[in-house]
Amino acid sequence: MSDKHESVASVDEHDNKEQILDYSSTTKENSEKNSNFDSSFSLPTLEKSPDVKPYDLSVKHRFIPERLTALEIINERFARQFRIGLFNRLRRNTDVIASPIEPLTFKEFSELSSATHLNLVHLNPLRGTSLFSFSPELVFIIVDSLFGGDGHSTQIETEGREFTHTEQQIIKKVLELALVIYQKSWVDVYAIETEYVRSEIQSKFTNITNSPDDIVLTSNFKVEVGNSKATFCVCIPYSMVEPIKELLIKPPIEQQTYQDDKVWMSSLTSGIKQSAVELVVNFATIHTTVAKLLALKTNDVLMIEKPTDLDVTVGGVPIVTGHYGKTNKQYAIQVEQVINPVLEQLNEGVFND
């Protein structure tokens, strides 16, 4: 009996060993397949490009969603009037061309304006400070023209050099002219008052923005005096004009006074009164059928009744009512009632003569 149990136990152990061997072989095959799959498939590796720059969501970047149409019109007006002002001062052929508004960070603007004469100006009541930037070439052209030259700017080393007292006085005169014209250019959009604060040579001493990454709106103007060319720039922080952004998106509407409306209304009323019209009097109306109308022949008589009241119309619109009769051997209509309120208003003088 014990031999029989031992044989059965040995058989079970043999079967278990075979199952374990089958499982281990299957596991080995699966691992080999997975390793082959892993070797054939590999995720792409991202290599760091030298052109990739980090993007900080907490910083306002130079994207401005709307086009500031009114500010572009202001720049165009300023360019035209500034050209006339420079011509009156220099007595030379002068041209000023406004370039499109370019949004930059203040750090980028500082790098571009490292060798310019910067003037800090308040645009009251807007909060903040703007910059009026003169290039050294423009200063030298104006100085040369005022002292009898041909406006040619010589190649003078300007890096780190301060302007002389004479040059600073000329810059001040030109800046005063520019501020007066720039203030007038804003009249139809938003009333501002320009106020000169101080002048600086280096932009790092201006501090017109809270951060170097804040957006500024740069308006560049190309100035040509004779054959010489120079640049002039107006820099306004975007946070300064953001409260009146809605006024700058739409072009300014020309203001019309009440006196202009009164003159226009008087001219329109006078023109209407001189217009020629045709009065039509419907003497009789006969109601009939199509069959009777088709049966009409020559010498047929249509019976009508003499009306007592007649309507006088202009273009199908009733104007007055009256009685039919004769006067001075002519047929006539005697007006009994004016039924058009427009004529009543004209007779009462509501519209200006």
Stockholm file with secondary structure:
# STOCKHOLM 1.0

chainA/1-353         MSDKHESVASVDEHDNKEQILDYSSTTKENSEKNSNFDSSFSLPTLEKSPDVKPYDLSVKHRFIPERLTALEIINERFARQFRIGLFNRLRRNTDVIASPIEPLTFKEFSELSSATHLNLVHLNPLRGTSLFSFSPELVFIIVDSLFGGDGHSTQIETEGREFTHTEQQIIKKVLELALVIYQKSWVDVYAIETEYVRSEIQSKFTNITNSPDDIVLTSNFKVEVGNSKATFCVCIPYSMVEPIKELLIKPPIEQQTYQDDKVWMSSLTSGIKQSAVELVVNFATIHTTVAKLLALKTNDVLMIEKPTDLDVTVGGVPIVTGHYGKTNKQYAIQVEQVINPVLEQLNEGVFND
#=GR chainA/1-353 SS CHHHHHHHHHHHHHHHHHHHHHHHHHHHHHHHHHHHHHHHCCCCCCCCCTTCCCCCTTSCCSCCSSCCHHHHHHHHHHHHHHHHHHHHHHCSCEEEEECCCEEEEHHHHHHHTTTSEEEEEEEETSSSCEEEEECHHHHHHHHHHHTTSCSCCCCCCCTTCCCCHHHHHHHHHHHHHHHHHHHHHTTTTCCCEEEEEEEESSGGGTCCSSSTTSEEEEEEEEEEETTEEEEEEEEEEHHHHGGGHHHHHSCCCCCCCHHHHHHHHHHHHHHHHTCCCCCEECCCCCCCCHHHHHTCCTTCCCCCCCCSEEEEEETTEEEEEEEEEEETTEEEEEEEEECCHHHHHHHHTCSCC
#=GC SS_cons         CHHHHHHHHHHHHHHHHHHHHHHHHHHHHHHHHHHHHHHHCCCCCCCCCTTCCCCCTTSCCSCCSSCCHHHHHHHHHHHHHHHHHHHHHHCSCEEEEECCCEEEEHHHHHHHTTTSEEEEEEEETSSSCEEEEECHHHHHHHHHHHTTSCSCCCCCCCTTCCCCHHHHHHHHHHHHHHHHHHHHHTTTTCCCEEEEEEEESSGGGTCCSSSTTSEEEEEEEEEEETTEEEEEEEEEEHHHHGGGHHHHHSCCCCCCCHHHHHHHHHHHHHHHHTCCCCCEECCCCCCCCHHHHHTCCTTCCCCCCCCSEEEEEETTEEEEEEEEEEETTEEEEEEEEECCHHHHHHHHTCSCC
//
